[in-house]
Amino acid sequence: MRRVLVTGGAGFIGSNYIRYFLREHPGDEIINLDLLTYAGNLLNLEDIAQDGRYRFVCGDIADPQAVEAVFAMGIDAVVNFAAESHVDRSIEDAGVFIHSNVLGTQTLLNGARKYEVKRFVQVSTDEVYGSLGPSGAFTEATPVAPNSPYAASKAGADMLVRAHFETYGMPVVITRCSNNYGPYQFPEKMIPLFIMNALQDKPLPLYGDGLNVRDWLHVIDHCQAIDLVLEQGSAGRVYNIGGSNEKKNIEITHLILDLLGKSDTLIQYVDDRLGHDRRYAIDARRIRTELGWKPLYDFERGIVETIRWYQEHQTWLGEIQSGHYRMVSRQIAQRGGRA
């Protein structure tokens, strides 16, 4: 039996990963360490809250005492999702991102090294590579060149993780993934925000000319890839994870409106984001060839299922919009994570 520490497990990708891990590893346990900041929502984990293999701990990954207490429970592996991740918020206040993404990662590494954790997976982002021209794709050898405070904080965390492999020989692995979509995504990101607004006949605020390109990956495919890296990835390696689904933002916008039967008049062009990267694309050949990973979802199926999920979870969306989820999450946390 292993005990795996998942940080940031009340967020979008983390909660999907916890659910995936418990299903795929019935003999193992998960400890979910999450501070429950604005995007942390324990309603995301209602369906597994009573599972005896799952435990929630409310705490800050940048707090040495909180981290020490968790590692003292006996941790075999760490999967670090915990991060401030919204670019717009990083432009407004980079300090929060440095605290969580850099200092928090260093604090986790200190604990993992002290307690001789057998595997440390740092979940990063393709945004550390910067912006691409009209052709080519990011490989693991692409130099990091972050263009936003968020991306810079994630690049700094990655460098700390790499340094712990080179200096201390820690069994670390870094994953860098393209844009995710799927259930339980906080509606500040484009796809859930546009779905929510379209459902309510509200404007869809599209940055700039809408021609920025992203490579989209279903969150379950990301979870599968992380799990493969946890089990089989080579220490010290970086693994890019991408869906080979490059889409312009305007294409995504029209698709959501078409699938919901809404008018294109809901599109509202807004001033472009500062430092907005033009294009991302991932070369995922390493994880495909070394670990045998391949996505299960094509984008056409995935986006239809994602839209359906939000249509069927209006109560969840209502909790987010009202802010009531924060009070509910605090109440669940006081009960030790049990809904």
FIDO-388750 format. One line per 5 residues: number of its first residue (from 1); for each residue x, y, z of C-alpha. Coordinates in Angstrom, 2 decimals, decimal comma, always signed. Layout:
BEGIN
NUM) X:Y:Z; ...
END
This chain:
BEGIN
1) +0,00:+0,00:+0,00; +1,34:+3,41:-1,00; +0,36:+6,75:+0,46; +0,48:+9,48:-2,18; +0,36:+13,17:-1,35
6) -1,60:+15,18:-3,90; -1,32:+18,92:-3,42; -3,98:+21,21:-4,80; -6,37:+18,30:-5,05; -9,50:+20,42:-4,61
11) -8,84:+22,18:-7,91; -9,76:+21,23:-11,45; -6,96:+18,88:-12,52; -6,11:+17,73:-9,01; -9,65:+16,58:-8,20
16) -9,91:+14,73:-11,50; -6,57:+13,08:-10,79; -7,57:+11,97:-7,29; -10,68:+10,33:-8,70; -8,63:+8,69:-11,47
21) -5,92:+7,49:-9,06; -8,31:+5,89:-6,59; -10,03:+4,07:-9,44; -6,78:+2,81:-10,98; -4,96:+1,97:-7,71
26) -7,50:+0,39:-5,35; -4,82:-0,65:-2,85; -3,32:+2,83:-2,37; -4,22:+5,93:-0,38; -4,39:+9,65:-1,18
31) -3,78:+12,59:+1,14; -5,08:+15,81:-0,41; -3,30:+18,94:+0,89; -5,08:+22,09:-0,28; -5,38:+25,60:+1,16
36) -8,83:+26,09:-0,40; -8,08:+29,42:-2,02; -10,70:+30,84:-4,38; -10,49:+27,96:-6,92; -10,30:+25,19:-4,31
41) -13,68:+23,49:-4,13; -14,31:+20,36:-2,08; -17,62:+19,93:-3,90; -15,40:+18,65:-6,72; -14,73:+15,56:-4,58
46) -18,14:+14,88:-3,08; -18,39:+11,50:-4,80; -15,23:+10,10:-3,15; -15,34:+12,00:+0,15; -16,44:+8,90:+2,09
51) -13,77:+6,65:+0,56; -11,58:+5,33:+3,38; -8,52:+5,61:+1,15; -8,93:+9,39:+0,87; -8,05:+12,04:+3,43
56) -8,21:+15,84:+3,15; -5,84:+18,20:+4,98; -6,33:+21,97:+4,77; -2,96:+23,68:+4,60; -0,54:+25,86:+2,67
61) +2,26:+24,13:+0,75; +4,47:+27,14:+1,58; +3,96:+26,59:+5,34; +6,86:+24,44:+6,61; +4,95:+23,27:+9,69
66) +1,90:+22,19:+7,72; +4,07:+20,39:+5,18; +6,16:+18,72:+7,88; +3,02:+17,41:+9,58; +1,81:+15,80:+6,37
71) +5,13:+14,19:+5,47; +5,39:+12,81:+9,01; +2,29:+10,71:+8,20; +4,46:+8,63:+5,88; +4,38:+9,71:+2,25
76) +5,66:+7,51:-0,56; +5,15:+9,88:-3,49; +4,12:+13,48:-4,21; +2,14:+14,84:-7,14; +2,27:+18,64:-6,94
81) -0,71:+20,33:-8,60; -0,93:+23,16:-6,08; -0,44:+26,45:-7,88; -1,94:+29,79:-8,63; -2,63:+29,39:-12,33
86) -4,70:+32,23:-13,82; -2,54:+34,50:-15,99; -4,78:+37,55:-15,58; -4,51:+37,34:-11,80; -0,71:+37,03:-12,03
91) -0,58:+40,27:-14,01; -2,49:+42,01:-11,23; -0,49:+40,50:-8,34; +2,59:+38,40:-9,03; +3,49:+38,06:-5,34
96) +0,79:+35,47:-4,65; +2,14:+33,37:-7,51; +5,71:+33,52:-6,21; +4,49:+32,47:-2,76; +2,50:+29,44:-3,92
101) +4,33:+28,32:-7,03; +7,96:+28,96:-6,07; +8,17:+29,04:-2,28; +5,50:+26,35:-2,01; +7,36:+24,01:-4,35
106) +10,61:+24,56:-2,45; +8,89:+23,78:+0,86; +7,49:+20,54:-0,58; +10,91:+19,59:-1,93; +12,42:+20,14:+1,52
111) +9,88:+17,78:+3,05; +10,25:+15,19:+0,32; +14,03:+15,17:+0,66; +13,94:+14,96:+4,46; +11,52:+12,03:+4,42
116) +13,17:+10,32:+1,43; +10,04:+10,27:-0,71; +10,40:+7,80:-3,57; +8,92:+9,98:-6,34; +8,13:+13,68:-6,75
121) +6,05:+14,69:-9,78; +5,98:+18,41:-10,54; +2,94:+19,27:-12,65; +3,93:+22,23:-14,80; +2,73:+23,93:-17,97
126) +3,72:+24,51:-21,57; +3,53:+28,25:-20,83; +7,06:+28,09:-19,39; +8,31:+27,81:-22,99; +6,84:+31,16:-24,03
131) +5,23:+31,73:-27,42; +5,59:+29,93:-30,74; +5,52:+31,24:-34,29; +3,15:+29,84:-36,90; +4,99:+26,51:-37,14
136) +6,88:+24,06:-34,93; +6,14:+22,69:-31,46; +7,65:+22,78:-27,99; +9,95:+19,85:-27,19; +11,49:+19,06:-23,84
141) +14,71:+20,65:-25,14; +13,01:+23,98:-25,91; +14,53:+26,68:-23,66; +12,16:+28,12:-21,08; +11,19:+31,72:-21,94
146) +8,12:+32,61:-19,86; +6,17:+35,73:-20,80; +3,76:+36,17:-17,89; +4,35:+36,32:-14,12; +2,40:+33,05:-13,83
151) +4,60:+31,29:-16,39; +7,73:+32,74:-14,78; +6,70:+31,39:-11,37; +6,11:+27,92:-12,83; +9,46:+28,03:-14,65
156) +11,15:+28,97:-11,38; +9,50:+26,03:-9,64; +10,62:+23,71:-12,43; +14,20:+24,90:-12,05; +14,10:+24,20:-8,33
161) +12,81:+20,68:-9,01; +15,54:+20,11:-11,59; +18,19:+21,41:-9,17; +17,07:+18,92:-6,53; +17,68:+16,10:-8,97
166) +21,09:+17,40:-10,02; +22,26:+18,39:-6,51; +20,65:+15,81:-4,25; +19,74:+13,01:-6,62; +16,06:+13,31:-5,71
171) +13,72:+11,12:-7,80; +11,86:+14,02:-9,41; +9,97:+14,22:-12,69; +8,46:+17,28:-14,40; +5,41:+17,24:-16,67
176) +4,49:+20,16:-18,94; +1,00:+20,01:-20,36; -1,00:+21,96:-22,90; -4,38:+23,59:-22,12; -6,80:+21,29:-20,31
181) -10,58:+21,18:-20,51; -13,23:+18,96:-18,96; -15,48:+18,66:-15,89; -15,00:+20,68:-12,70; -12,92:+23,44:-14,31
186) -13,30:+26,75:-12,49; -15,15:+29,15:-14,83; -12,46:+31,80:-15,08; -10,77:+29,80:-17,85; -12,06:+30,19:-21,38
191) -14,01:+27,00:-22,08; -16,03:+26,77:-18,84; -16,54:+30,55:-18,75; -17,85:+30,62:-22,31; -20,10:+27,61:-21,70
196) -21,52:+29,19:-18,54; -22,07:+32,56:-20,18; -23,63:+31,04:-23,29; -26,02:+28,98:-21,17; -27,15:+32,26:-19,56
201) -27,13:+34,29:-22,80; -24,34:+36,50:-21,48; -21,48:+37,93:-23,61; -18,43:+35,74:-24,27; -15,40:+38,04:-23,73
206) -12,85:+37,09:-26,40; -9,36:+38,55:-26,15; -7,91:+40,55:-29,05; -8,65:+39,18:-32,51; -9,39:+35,67:-31,20
211) -6,64:+34,13:-33,31; -4,43:+32,93:-30,46; -3,80:+29,20:-30,82; -3,81:+26,60:-28,05; -3,29:+22,83:-27,99
216) -6,22:+21,30:-26,09; -6,14:+18,12:-23,99; -8,97:+16,49:-22,06; -8,24:+16,45:-18,33; -8,66:+12,66:-18,10
221) -5,95:+12,19:-20,73; -3,73:+14,46:-18,63; -4,48:+12,39:-15,52; -3,59:+9,19:-17,35; -0,29:+10,72:-18,47
226) +0,62:+11,92:-14,97; -0,13:+8,49:-13,58; +2,18:+6,89:-16,15; +4,93:+9,34:-15,23; +4,41:+8,60:-11,54
231) +4,71:+4,87:-12,15; +7,26:+4,65:-14,96; +8,85:+8,03:-15,67; +12,64:+8,32:-15,53; +13,99:+10,44:-12,67
236) +15,25:+13,83:-13,79; +13,17:+13,75:-16,98; +10,76:+16,32:-18,37; +7,71:+14,93:-20,19; +5,61:+17,13:-22,46
241) +1,93:+16,20:-22,61; -0,24:+17,47:-25,45; -3,33:+16,51:-27,37; -2,28:+17,62:-30,89; -5,54:+19,58:-31,00
246) -4,50:+23,07:-32,06; -7,46:+25,42:-32,19; -7,81:+29,18:-32,51; -9,73:+30,76:-29,63; -12,30:+32,04:-32,09
251) -12,85:+28,47:-33,35; -13,52:+27,26:-29,81; -15,91:+30,15:-29,25; -17,94:+29,44:-32,39; -17,99:+25,72:-31,58
256) -19,41:+26,27:-28,09; -22,08:+28,60:-29,43; -22,99:+26,20:-32,25; -23,26:+23,19:-29,93; -25,48:+25,16:-27,55
261) -27,59:+26,62:-30,35; -26,64:+30,18:-29,43; -26,04:+33,20:-31,64; -22,58:+34,49:-32,58; -23,81:+37,91:-31,47
266) -22,86:+36,82:-27,94; -19,18:+37,17:-28,89; -17,71:+40,29:-27,32; -14,19:+41,24:-28,41; -12,22:+42,78:-25,52
271) -8,78:+44,35:-25,21; -6,06:+41,75:-25,47; -4,29:+40,46:-22,37; -0,87:+41,97:-21,64; +1,93:+39,70:-22,90
276) -0,59:+37,32:-24,48; +1,30:+34,39:-26,07; +0,22:+33,90:-29,67; +0,55:+30,15:-30,07; +1,33:+27,01:-28,08
281) +1,88:+23,54:-29,51; +3,29:+20,46:-27,80; +5,54:+17,74:-29,19; +4,62:+14,78:-26,96; +6,71:+12,13:-28,70
286) +8,81:+11,39:-25,60; +5,92:+10,29:-23,38; +4,30:+8,45:-26,28; +7,42:+6,46:-27,18; +8,97:+5,96:-23,74
291) +5,80:+5,34:-21,70; +3,28:+4,35:-24,37; +0,85:+7,14:-23,57; -1,79:+8,24:-26,03; -4,93:+10,34:-25,56
296) -8,25:+8,56:-25,26; -10,33:+11,59:-26,23; -10,48:+13,35:-29,56; -11,47:+16,98:-29,19; -14,82:+16,64:-30,94
301) -16,01:+14,00:-28,48; -14,40:+15,70:-25,49; -15,92:+19,12:-26,00; -19,40:+17,67:-26,51; -19,13:+15,68:-23,27
306) -17,73:+18,70:-21,45; -20,58:+20,95:-22,53; -23,06:+18,26:-21,51; -21,41:+17,98:-18,09; -21,85:+21,70:-17,41
311) -25,44:+21,56:-18,66; -26,13:+18,72:-16,22; -24,33:+20,41:-13,30; -26,16:+23,73:-13,07; -26,18:+23,45:-9,27
316) -22,36:+23,22:-9,25; -22,15:+26,29:-11,52; -24,60:+28,12:-9,27; -22,45:+27,40:-6,22; -19,44:+28,86:-8,06
321) -21,27:+31,97:-9,26; -22,77:+32,73:-5,86; -19,55:+32,04:-3,97; -21,49:+29,66:-1,72; -19,03:+26,87:-2,56
326) -16,45:+28,57:-0,34; -18,59:+28,26:+2,76; -19,53:+24,69:+1,87; -15,86:+23,79:+1,29; -14,91:+25,24:+4,68
331) -17,65:+23,20:+6,35; -16,47:+20,03:+4,62; -12,87:+20,81:+5,60; -13,91:+21,12:+9,25; -15,27:+17,58:+8,98
336) -11,91:+16,34:+7,71; -12,92:+16,42:+4,07; -16,01:+14,25:+4,52; -19,05:+15,61:+2,70
END
